[in-house]
Amino acid sequence: MSINKHNGARIFKEILNNHKVDLILEAHNGLSARVVEEANFVAIWASSLSISSALGLRDCNEASWSQIIGIAENMYDSVSIPILFDGDSGYGNYNNVRHIVKRLSHYGIAGISLEDKLFPKMNSFISGEHTLTPIPEFIGKIKAAHDVKKDEDFVVIARTEALIAGLDIDIALERAEAYCQAGADAIFIHSKKSDGKDILEFAKRWNHRCPLVVAPTTYTSLPLSVLEDVGISIYICANHLMRAALAHMRNVACQIKIDNSINEINYVISPLSDVFKLLNYDELKIAESKYLS
């Protein structure tokens, strides 16, 4: 899917509101972003977990927002499909959110997801206490994001971690309703249960009040059609390229060490020609004939 970069936010907003479910895939640098685009996904999830992990840091705001945004901007420069930025809990208060959204929307990123946990946040799949931000404070972040965005189509998605924090669906619905009324373009409802039943119940009770976003990292067996039937708009494959890269890099490193050679491993890794093709080295020949002739 190739788009005019200047229309990225508008295109993503249309995807969010097209009354069907769309998969978007995580990327964590320019190369992985190219892979997502090459596979014909409609948009990219700029995952804070994946980007932090690629930096060798933990997903508890050890990486600064400027580091994460810098990589998201590099991804934007590498592709022509929309990018949704994982903004964690906003890296502070409403003022931090304003700075982040100004920069994202100025650069052309399509939108931001903000979660209602306290800063610094901890990854949702790490056991322990996950304390939520008071509703009025989080509403302030949603409003701040809308007030400073440079593109009217820039999307602000409110992610509630109520289920992650062990709270019930009624509380999750209460928070989601407050965020929707405050201007959130969509609600991201997150859970780490393996059957996804809480997500389905939430979605049925939500009853299409505004678009819903999910990341079924733990409830992978739930069919896409079932999620679509209850009104899910965006299905985020949230960290899978990073995890695939980790598994394959580990296997390759171990095999090279065992073999004391790189000869056999060449058969299971991408040839350099594949790298050159993906990154469009041929364009340099065209540019050379244009600028050096």
C-alpha positions as CSV (number, residue, x, y, z in Angstrom):
1,M,0.0,0.0,0.0
2,S,1.7,3.2,-1.2
3,I,0.4,6.5,0.0
4,N,1.3,10.2,-0.1
5,K,3.2,10.7,3.2
6,H,1.3,13.9,3.8
7,N,-1.9,11.9,3.9
8,G,-0.7,9.3,6.4
9,A,-2.9,10.5,9.3
10,R,-6.0,10.8,7.1
11,I,-5.4,7.4,5.7
12,F,-4.9,5.9,9.2
13,K,-8.1,7.5,10.4
14,E,-10.0,6.0,7.5
15,I,-8.5,2.6,8.4
16,L,-9.7,3.1,11.9
17,N,-13.2,3.9,10.9
18,N,-13.7,1.5,7.9
19,H,-16.0,-0.9,9.9
20,K,-13.7,-3.9,9.5
21,V,-10.7,-5.2,11.3
22,D,-7.2,-4.5,9.9
23,L,-3.9,-6.0,11.0
24,I,-1.0,-3.7,11.7
25,L,2.5,-5.0,12.4
26,E,5.2,-3.9,14.8
27,A,8.5,-2.5,13.5
28,H,11.5,-1.2,15.6
29,N,13.8,0.4,13.0
30,G,14.0,1.4,9.4
31,L,14.8,-2.0,8.1
32,S,12.0,-3.8,9.9
33,A,9.6,-1.0,8.8
34,R,10.5,-1.8,5.2
35,V,9.8,-5.5,5.8
36,V,6.3,-4.5,7.1
37,E,5.6,-2.4,4.1
38,E,6.9,-5.1,1.7
39,A,4.5,-7.6,3.3
40,N,1.6,-5.2,2.4
41,F,0.4,-4.3,5.9
42,V,-1.7,-1.1,5.9
43,A,0.2,0.5,8.8
44,I,3.0,0.1,11.3
45,W,3.0,-0.1,15.1
46,A,6.1,1.7,16.4
47,S,6.3,-0.5,19.5
48,S,8.0,0.9,22.6
49,L,8.8,-2.6,23.8
50,S,10.4,-3.5,20.5
51,I,12.3,-0.3,20.0
52,S,13.5,-0.3,23.7
53,S,14.6,-4.0,23.3
54,A,16.5,-3.2,20.1
55,L,18.3,-0.5,22.1
56,G,19.2,-3.1,24.7
57,L,16.9,-1.4,27.2
58,R,13.9,-2.5,29.2
59,D,10.3,-1.5,28.5
60,C,9.9,0.6,31.6
61,N,10.8,4.0,30.1
62,E,14.5,3.4,30.4
63,A,14.7,4.8,26.8
64,S,13.8,8.5,26.7
65,W,10.9,9.7,24.6
66,S,13.4,11.5,22.3
67,Q,15.2,8.2,21.6
68,I,12.0,6.4,20.8
69,I,10.7,9.2,18.6
70,G,14.0,9.5,16.8
71,I,13.7,5.8,15.7
72,A,10.0,6.3,14.7
73,E,11.0,9.2,12.5
74,N,13.7,7.1,10.9
75,M,11.0,4.5,10.2
76,Y,8.8,7.2,8.7
77,D,11.6,8.2,6.4
78,S,11.9,4.5,5.3
79,V,8.3,3.7,4.3
80,S,5.2,5.2,2.7
81,I,2.6,3.6,5.0
82,P,1.1,5.2,8.2
83,I,2.9,4.8,11.5
84,L,1.1,4.6,14.9
85,F,3.4,5.6,17.7
86,D,3.3,3.7,21.0
87,G,3.5,6.6,23.4
88,D,3.4,4.6,26.6
89,S,1.9,6.7,29.4
90,G,3.1,10.0,27.8
91,Y,6.5,10.1,29.5
92,G,5.2,12.4,32.2
93,N,2.3,14.7,32.5
94,Y,0.2,16.7,30.0
95,N,3.1,18.9,29.1
96,N,5.3,16.0,28.1
97,V,2.4,14.7,26.0
98,R,2.2,18.1,24.3
99,H,5.9,18.1,23.4
100,I,5.7,14.5,22.0
101,V,2.6,15.1,19.9
102,K,3.9,18.4,18.5
103,R,7.0,16.6,17.3
104,L,5.1,13.5,16.0
105,S,2.5,15.3,14.1
106,H,4.9,17.9,12.7
107,Y,7.0,15.0,11.3
108,G,4.0,13.2,9.8
109,I,3.4,10.3,12.2
110,A,-0.2,9.2,11.9
111,G,-1.1,9.0,15.6
112,I,-0.3,8.1,19.1
113,S,-1.5,5.5,21.6
114,L,-1.4,6.7,25.2
115,E,-2.0,4.3,28.1
116,D,-3.5,5.1,31.5
117,K,-0.6,3.9,33.7
118,L,1.6,6.0,35.9
119,F,5.0,7.2,34.6
120,P,7.4,5.4,34.5
121,K,5.3,2.5,33.3
122,M,6.2,-1.2,33.4
123,N,5.5,-3.5,30.5
124,S,2.0,-5.0,30.8
125,F,3.3,-8.6,30.8
126,I,5.6,-8.2,33.7
127,S,4.0,-9.4,37.0
128,G,3.5,-6.9,39.8
129,E,1.5,-3.9,40.5
130,H,0.3,-1.7,37.6
131,T,-1.0,1.5,39.0
132,L,-3.4,3.5,36.9
133,T,-3.5,7.3,36.4
134,P,-6.5,9.0,37.9
135,I,-9.2,9.5,35.2
136,P,-9.1,13.3,35.2
137,E,-5.4,13.4,34.8
138,F,-5.5,11.0,31.8
139,I,-8.3,13.0,30.3
140,G,-6.0,16.0,30.5
141,K,-3.4,14.1,28.4
142,I,-6.0,13.3,25.7
143,K,-7.1,16.9,25.5
144,A,-3.5,18.2,25.5
145,A,-2.6,15.9,22.6
146,H,-5.5,17.1,20.5
147,D,-4.8,20.8,21.3
148,V,-1.3,20.7,19.9
149,K,-1.5,18.3,17.0
150,K,-0.4,19.9,13.7
151,D,-2.6,17.7,11.6
152,E,-6.4,17.6,12.3
153,D,-6.4,14.0,11.3
154,F,-3.7,13.0,13.7
155,V,-5.2,10.1,15.8
156,V,-5.2,10.0,19.6
157,I,-5.9,6.5,20.9
158,A,-6.6,6.0,24.6
159,R,-5.4,2.7,26.0
160,T,-6.8,1.4,29.2
161,E,-4.8,-1.0,31.3
162,A,-7.6,-1.6,33.7
163,L,-7.8,-5.4,32.9
164,I,-4.0,-5.6,33.1
165,A,-4.2,-4.0,36.6
166,G,-6.6,-6.7,37.7
167,L,-9.7,-4.5,37.7
168,D,-13.0,-5.6,36.4
169,I,-14.7,-4.9,33.1
170,D,-17.1,-2.4,34.6
171,I,-14.1,-0.2,35.6
172,A,-12.5,-0.7,32.1
173,L,-15.8,0.4,30.5
174,E,-16.0,3.4,32.9
175,R,-12.5,4.5,31.9
176,A,-13.1,3.9,28.2
177,E,-16.3,6.0,28.3
178,A,-14.6,8.9,30.0
179,Y,-11.7,8.8,27.4
180,C,-14.1,8.6,24.5
181,Q,-16.1,11.6,25.8
182,A,-12.8,13.5,26.2
183,G,-12.1,13.1,22.5
184,A,-10.2,9.8,22.1
185,D,-10.4,8.7,18.5
186,A,-10.4,5.0,19.6
187,I,-10.1,2.9,22.7
188,F,-7.3,0.4,23.0
189,I,-8.4,-2.4,25.4
190,H,-5.6,-4.6,26.6
191,S,-5.5,-7.9,28.4
192,K,-3.0,-10.7,29.2
193,K,-5.5,-13.5,29.6
194,S,-5.0,-16.4,27.2
195,D,-8.6,-16.9,26.0
196,G,-9.6,-13.3,25.2
197,K,-13.0,-13.7,26.8
198,D,-12.7,-10.5,28.8
199,I,-11.9,-8.6,25.5
200,L,-15.0,-10.1,23.8
201,E,-17.2,-9.2,26.8
202,F,-15.8,-5.7,26.9
203,A,-16.3,-5.2,23.1
204,K,-19.9,-6.5,23.2
205,R,-20.8,-4.2,26.1
206,W,-19.0,-1.3,24.4
207,N,-21.3,-1.7,21.5
208,H,-19.4,0.3,18.8
209,R,-19.4,3.6,20.7
210,C,-16.0,4.3,19.0
211,P,-13.4,2.2,17.3
212,L,-11.6,-0.5,19.4
213,V,-8.0,-1.5,19.2
214,V,-6.5,-4.8,20.5
215,A,-3.1,-6.5,20.7
216,P,-3.8,-10.2,21.1
217,T,-0.3,-11.1,22.2
218,T,-1.6,-13.8,24.6
219,Y,-5.0,-14.7,23.1
220,T,-3.6,-15.6,19.6
221,S,-6.0,-18.4,18.9
222,L,-9.0,-16.1,18.9
223,P,-10.1,-15.9,15.2
224,L,-9.9,-12.5,13.5
225,S,-13.6,-12.9,12.3
226,V,-14.7,-13.2,16.0
227,L,-12.9,-10.0,16.8
228,E,-14.4,-8.3,13.8
229,D,-17.9,-9.4,14.7
230,V,-17.7,-7.6,18.1
231,G,-16.4,-4.4,16.5
232,I,-12.6,-4.5,16.7
233,S,-11.1,-2.1,14.2
234,I,-7.3,-2.6,14.7
235,Y,-5.5,-5.8,15.5
236,I,-1.9,-5.0,16.5
237,C,0.7,-7.7,16.1
238,A,2.7,-5.9,18.7
239,N,6.2,-7.3,19.0
240,H,6.5,-10.2,16.6
241,L,9.3,-9.0,14.3
242,M,11.5,-8.1,17.2
243,R,10.9,-11.6,18.8
244,A,11.4,-13.3,15.4
245,A,14.7,-11.4,14.9
246,L,15.9,-12.4,18.4
247,A,15.1,-16.0,17.9
248,H,16.8,-16.1,14.5
249,M,19.9,-14.1,15.6
250,R,20.4,-16.4,18.5
251,N,20.2,-19.5,16.3
252,V,22.6,-18.0,13.8
253,A,25.1,-16.9,16.4
254,C,25.1,-20.3,18.1
255,Q,25.5,-22.2,14.8
256,I,28.4,-20.0,13.8
257,K,30.1,-20.7,17.1
258,I,29.5,-24.4,16.8
259,D,30.7,-24.6,13.2
260,N,33.6,-22.1,13.7
261,S,32.6,-21.0,10.2
262,I,30.0,-19.0,8.4
263,N,29.8,-21.3,5.4
264,E,26.7,-23.3,6.3
265,I,24.8,-20.5,7.8
266,N,24.8,-18.6,4.5
267,Y,21.9,-21.0,3.4
268,V,19.6,-19.7,6.1
269,I,20.2,-16.0,6.1
270,S,19.3,-13.3,3.6
271,P,21.8,-12.8,0.8
272,L,23.3,-9.3,0.6
273,S,21.4,-8.9,-2.7
274,D,18.1,-9.1,-0.7
275,V,19.3,-6.3,1.6
276,F,20.3,-4.1,-1.3
277,K,17.0,-4.7,-3.1
278,L,14.9,-3.9,0.0
279,L,16.8,-0.7,0.6
280,N,16.6,0.3,-3.1
281,Y,20.3,0.5,-3.9
282,D,19.3,0.7,-7.6
283,E,18.0,4.2,-7.0
284,L,21.5,5.3,-6.6
285,K,22.3,4.4,-10.2
286,I,19.4,6.5,-11.4
287,A,20.4,9.4,-9.1
288,E,24.0,9.1,-10.4
289,S,22.9,9.4,-14.0
290,K,20.8,12.4,-13.1
291,Y,23.2,14.4,-10.9
292,L,26.7,13.3,-12.1
293,S,26.2,13.1,-15.9
